[in-house]
Amino acid sequence: KLARKLTERFPDLFMEGCSGGGGRYDLGMMKFFPQIWCSDNTDAQARCRIQYGSSLAYPLSVSSNHVSICPNHQTGRTISFKTRGHVAMLGAYGYELNPKYLSDEDRDFIRVQTAEYRAMQHLVLEGDLYRLSSPFDSDVFCFELVAKDKSEVRVTAMRFTLRNAEPPLRIYPRGLDENAVYTYGESRYTGRTLMHAGIDLPEFKGDNDSVVVTLKKV
């Protein structure tokens, strides 16, 4: 009753649901709270599995994801600011940390990440999601977001363990316009070529590193 009264009286008030562990995601409550804090575990590696599983039933826009401080207060793991940002951007993006302890480099990184997210948030809110690699079946997490008109693609991948002399990771994008031409770096490929021949991701720099690839229709 309280949730109904609040949302009816203040229709422009945006509220986030946060209670009950896995019970946070409740379709009845999401009528009132369309954004859910899906876990107190903010470790980027753990979040790959949490967000992957959540995406099987709910859109990315529902999941509230934050960059938090390291070493992570749940797992004790330290992961780069870059990778924490890449994983958090696959949903409702934000920061959960004390700015007093941020370095100047981290503050600059936040400005860059925030601008990056604003430029791609339409893919989170309105794009199509393709799961290219499951973190439950391998040590690689990979999500692909495709604009509804297939004009823009963003692939985010995180590798948990990097082995010696391992070849580049090849992915096979999905949902592209087969007859269109896409730019990938300085190269151009048809959608058909990208989906059937695949592309090699940029080099991972160590354990728990992430990379992002963007494709644009010409």
C-alpha positions, 0 to 999 in steps of 0.5 A: 500500500505504501509503495502504491501511494508513493508512486501515485502521489509522486509519479516522477520519483524514481525508486530502487528496490533493495531487500531480501537477497534473491527475492529482490527481483519481484515482478509485483514490486518492480511495478513500483521499483523498476530498478533493483540492487541485485546483490551486495557483492560488488566484486567485478568477477563475481558480478559477471556471474550475478549479472549473467544469471539476472539477464536470463530473466530481466533486462539489463536496465533493471540491474543496478551495478556499481563500481566499488573500492578495492580490495573488494570488501566481500571477496578481498579481490583487487580488480582494475578500475577499468574492468570494474567500470566495464562490468558495471556499465552493463546495467544501471551504472554508478559508484559506491565508494568514499571519494575521499580515498580516490586518487587523482587518477581514479577521479579522472577515470570516473570522468572518462567512464561516465562520459563513456556510459552516457554515450552507450547507455541507449544500448543498455536501455533499448538494445538487444543482448547476446550472451557470447560466453558464459562465466559459468561454463568458462573463465570468460564472460562476454556480452554483446549489445546491439542497437535495434537498428543494428547500426551499433554494437558494443562487446564487453569481455572479461577473462578471469585467468590468463594462461601463458602463450594463449592465442587471442580470444575469437568471438562471433558477433550475432544480430548484425545486418548481414549485408551491411558493412561495419567498421572494426578499428581501421578495418571494414567487414560485412555483417555476414563476415563478422558473424561467420568468420568472427573477430579476435578480441584485443589482448588481455593484459592479465587475470581479471582484465577486460576489453571492449570492442565497438562496431559501427555500420558504415 
